[in-house]
Amino acid sequence: MTAHIVHIVHRFDTGGMENGMVNLFNALPPDHYRHTVVSLTDYSDFRQRIAAQPVAFHALHRAPGHGFGWTVRLWKLLRSLKPDLVHTRNLAALEAQFVAAAAGIRATVHGEHGRDVFDLYGQNWKYNLLRRAAQPFVSNYIAVSRDLETWLRLAIRVPPRKLHHIYNGVDSEKFHPREGARPAFAHPDSIVFGSVGRMVAVKDYPTLTRAFIQLVRQQPERAARARLVIVGEGPARKTCLDLLQAAGLAHLAWLPGARDDIADIMQVLDVFVLPSKNEGISNTILEALASGLPVIATAVGGNLELVEEGVNGMLVQPGDVGGLAQALLGYLDAPARIAEHGEHARQHAVQRFSIPVMAEAYGTVYELTLGRKH
């Protein structure tokens, strides 16, 4: 029998969580599961990446603040949709668990994909009070990193029997190492440092921009070949552009805003950099690893589970401009190191982070929650 799963999110837009959902919808067998997505606010055209089956989307247009009109709309929608299982994701959608319970839905899953800048380490007592209050209504939890799994067990007191750790998967055929010459972008001898993501506070792209500027200023002759690419949209984009302009280095950087051709962008890069203040499991790191790129990342959250120092990349402390500049310098004149770390990166991605393995694990949790044999 096909199970109807309603996935509830705060907003369905461009991002790692949404990318993981798209991969899941495209990989789970449509004769076993059909999906509906309910966005408490709104959704974007990112949903068009779902190719394997039709997925209905509903937007509740929840207004900012503490109004409860959205709960009535959600309750009515759930009563109409009659899902077999409700799957919420992250704190911003957690309150929907109470509405699902009121609508008579007993099979529920909650996923934790990472924390935002307003509560980097999951220590806000008000938020954790809400998480603990919701815990009896959640049948099973999915954490995308060991770090989040441990936090759910220790801080939120989720029983181990309810906890399931599932890494995100990456399409290692779409994302693959560059073959032949670099696509037309920079001189073939350039070393291109790049990143992809939402340009919001938690990603801390100004730190990467400052590190790049410091690298060029401190090593002008060695850094003449260095280039910077940051792909994504958000409030930090203007900050980064202003920093580069003020330093007179805008000609060495490319910040095109949001793009859909991320696999092609990865082919342009030599080293991937993620300067986040915190992370769950970064889809863009997984895509970079699959693309055969060494990764420089901050030593936070799930990054520590993806990047092995001196093997497939380097780890730096969050907000450390000087340390990040040194890490960039460590790859600048080292094509052999880039090649070696990139080869290990590709192997790591293919062996540990396949989409079929991820989908199978989600299916197992869904079957367990539904009380069906898998």
N, C-alpha and C positions, 0 to 999 in steps of 0.2 A: 504494500500500500504506500502511495506517495504521501510523504509528510509535508504539511504546509508550515514553513518557518517564517515568522515575521521578525525582521531585523530592525531594531530601533536605535537611531543615532541622533545626536544633536543636530548635525548638519552633514549632508553628503556632498563633499566638495573634493578638490584635488588634494591628496594627502596619502600618507603611508597606510593608514587604517583603511581608507576607501580602496586603495590599490589591492590590499589584502582581501577585501570583500569581493572585489571584481574577480580576482584569481580564484577565490573559493567558488563563486557562482559558476565560473567557466569550467571548473574541474569536477565538482560534485555531480553524480549522475542524475539527470533530470527525471528519470523514472523513479528515483528514490525520494527526491526533494524538490519542492517548488518554493520560490522565495518571493517575499514582498518586503520592500524597504519603507519604513516610516521615518521621515525626518521631522524632528520636533520643530525645526525652523524651516529650512528650504533645502533644495538639492540643485546640482549643476549638471552640465552636459557630460561630466565625467562618467555618468551612468551609461553613456553610449558605448563604453568599452566592454560592456557585458555582451558576449556574443553567443554563448551556448544555449540560452533559453530566454524567453521573455520574462522580465522581472518588473512588476508593477511598483510605482513609487507614489507615495503620498506625503504631502507637506502640511504640517499643522500650523506653520507661521506663528510659533510661540513668541510672544512679545517679551522683551527684556524685563527683568524684575521678578516679583514673587506672585504674580497673578496665577490663578488656578483654572482659568477657562480652558487651557490646553488639556487638562486632565479629563475633563468631560468629553472633549472632542476625541481624545485618544480612546477613552473607554467605549464610546459609541463605535469608533472605527474597529476596535478589536472585537467587539460583539458582532460586528458585521463580517469581518474577515474570518472569524472562527479558526485561528491558527492552532496547530497541534503543539507548537513550541514558540516561545518568544526569546529572542537573543538581543540583549542590550549591550552597548559598548561604551566604556569609559564613564567617568563620574557624571558628565553632563547629561547622560541618558538614564542614569541609575534610578531616578525617581519613577521612571516608567514601570519598574518592577512592582511598585505598589498598585499602580493602575491595572497591570496585568492580573495581579492577585484579585483585585476587586472585580475584574471581568471574568473570573472563574478559571483562569489559565494556571495550571499547576506545573507544567513542564517548562522550566526557564533556565536560561544560561546567561551569565554576564561575563564579558571579556574586558580585560585590562590591557590596553595597548601602549600606555605611557602616560606620564603626568606633564602638565603644562607649567609655564613659568610661575603661575600664581601659587603653586604648591609642589616645588621640585622634588621633595623627598617624601611626600605623602604624610606629612606630620600635622596638617591643619586639623585641630580637634573637632571643629564643626563638620568638616567634610567626612572625617572618620566616624563621627557619631552617625551620620547618614548612612555610611557604608555598613556599619554594624547593625543599624536598624533594618536595613534591607536584606541582610544575610539570611534570615530564616525563610525569605521568599525566593531565594535563588537556589535552584536545584544543583547546578554545577558552575564552576568558574573556569575560565580559560585565561592563562597568563602567557604573553608572548615571549617572556624572558624569565630566566631563573631568578633574577633580581626582583621582578614583580611578584613571582610566585612566593618567594620568601617573605616579602612585605605583606602580602595578603594573609599568609599564615600567622605571622608574628604580630603585626599591627592591627589587622582587622579581625584576627582570630577565626579565620575560615578553617573548618576541619579539613585535614589532609585528604579525606575521602572525597571531598567536593572539588579538590584542586587538580587542574590538568595543565601541564605546560606544553605548549605547541609553538614551535618556531614558525615564523612566516616563511613562505616559499618564494622562489624566484624562478622566472622563466629563463633557463640557461641556454635555450636556443635563440631566443630573441636578444638576450644580452650575452655577448660573446667577445673574446679578445679581438682587437683590431688585426686585420689581415692586410698586409701591404702598406702603402703610404697613408699618412694621415689625410682625412678629408680636407679639402681646401678651407683653411681657417687661419693658420699661423705658419710660419716658416717650419720646414720639416725638422730643423734642429732645435726648435723651441721646446721648452719643458712647460707643459700646460697643467697648472693646478686648478682643479675645479670642484664645484659642488652643485647639488640640485636639491631644492626643497622650498618650503614656504618661508618667506623672508619675514619671520616673526621673531619676537624677543627670545623665545626659548632656543631657537636655532643659532643665535648669536653670530650672525654673519659679519657685523662690524669688527669683531675680533679677528676673523680671517682677513678682512680687508686691511686692518692695521698691521697684521703680521706680514702680509705681502708688501706693504709700503716699507716696513722696517727692513725686510730682506733686501729690497732694491736699494734703499738708502745706505745700508751698511756694507753691501757688496755690489756696488754699481757695475763693475766690470763682469763679475761672475753672474750677476742677475740680469744681464742685458737680454738673455734669451728667455727669461721667465715671463709667463703670461698667466692671467687670472680669469676664470670663468665662473660666474654664479648665476644659475638658471632658476628662476622662481619669481613670484610676485608677493608683495607685502610691504608693510610700512618701513622695513629696514632697507629696502632697495634704494630709496632716496638717500638715506644716511650713508650707505656704502658709495654711491655715486658721488656724493658731496665730498667724502673723504678722499677719493681718488682724484677728483678734480682739484681740490685744494693742494694735494701733493704733486700735481702736475703729471700724474701717472695714468690718467684715464685712457690714454692711447694703448696701454698695455693690458687693458681689461675689457671684458665683454659681459654685460649684464642685460640680457635681452628680455627679461620678464618671464612670464609663464610660457612653456613650450610643450608640445605634445610628442615631439620626436626625441624622447630621452635616451632611447637605445642608440640613436645616431650621435647624440651629444656625448655619450660615454666614449664613442670611438675617437673623439677629438682630444680627450684628456689623456694625460700620462699618470697623474696621481690624483686620487679623490680625497677631499678634505671635508670633514664634518665637525664643526666647532661647537656643537650643542651644549647647553647647560645641563640637559638631561635627555635621555632617550629610553624608549622601550626596546624594541628591536627595529632598527632603521631599515626600511625597504630600500632606500637609496644606497646604503652600504652594501646590502645584499646584491643589488644590481651592479654596483661597482666591482664587487668581488667576482661576480659572474663574468663581467667584462674584462677580467684580467688586470685590474688596476690595484696597485698598493693603496692602502687607506690610512690616512692620518685622521685620528678621531680623538675626541676627549674621553678621558678615563671615567665615564659615568654610565650608570644603568646597564642596558644590554650591550653597549659598545664593547665592554670587557669580554663579552661572550663571542664576539665576532672578530675582533682584531687581536692578533697575537703579536706582541712586541718583537720586532726584528725578524718575523717570519712572513707575515702578509701585510705588515704596515707598522705604524708607530702610534703610541698613545701619549697624549699631553694632558695637562690639567686644564679644566675649563677656565676661560677668561685670561689665560696666560699668553699674552701677545708675544713676549720674548721666546718662550718655549715653543710656541707654534712656528715662529720664524726660524728657529733652529731646526725644527723637523722638516720644514720646507727646504732649508739649505741642505739637509742630509740626503735629499733626492736630486738636488739641482745638478750636480756634476757626477751623478752616479747611474748611468744607464744600465749597468750590469745589476745594480741593486734593484732598480725599477723592474727589470725583466725577471729577476729571481723572485722578488716579493709578489709580482703580478702572477707568476705561474702558480705559486702557492695559493694565492687568492682564488684563482679559478678552481683549483682542485677542492678547496674548502667549500666553495659555493655548490659545486656539482654534487659532492658527496653528502653534504649535510642539510641542504636547504632546497629540496625539490618540491614543486607544487603538488605532485601526486601524493607524496608522503604527508604534506600538510593537510590536504583534503581528506585523506584516509583517517587522519587523527581527529579532525573535526567531525567526520561521520561517526566515528566511534563514540565521541562525547554525545552527539545528538541521539544516537541509538540508546545509549545508557540512560539519558535523560527521559527519553520516550518510553523506556521500559521494554525495548524491543531487543531481540538477539541480533548481534552484528555479524 
